[in-house]
């Protein structure tokens, strides 16, 4: 699968993330990608991960915390969601099809890896439950 590498994909912390990506995620098998610090699951891909994207600054996009990791949740292309870690450098981005996989379960499954990245900020405004 051809993917572009993120700007900071060569960050050593991204190598630690991608070296331990699961072989299956939400029942989808991992597939080969040709870009550094990326992962994809499913055919067609239902989940795509990129490490080393530019860390987002303050945003009006809703923020959700899943297992200790803050994610900005962009649903403007629903049912496809673009989720970007907030307050972690390097930043990780996940693009997924919410009709194929559970957004919450996917983020929860990735949390043990992503939570190893250094925290430099936290979301201060979250949607009310």
Buried (B, 14 or more C-beta within 10 A) or exposed (E): BEBEBBEBBEBEBBBEBBEEBBEEBBEBEBBEBEBBBBBBBBEEBBBBBBBBBEBBEEEEBBBBBBEEBBBBBBBEEEEBBBBBBBBBBBBBBBBBBBEBBEBEEBBEBBBEBBBEBEBEBEBEEEEEE
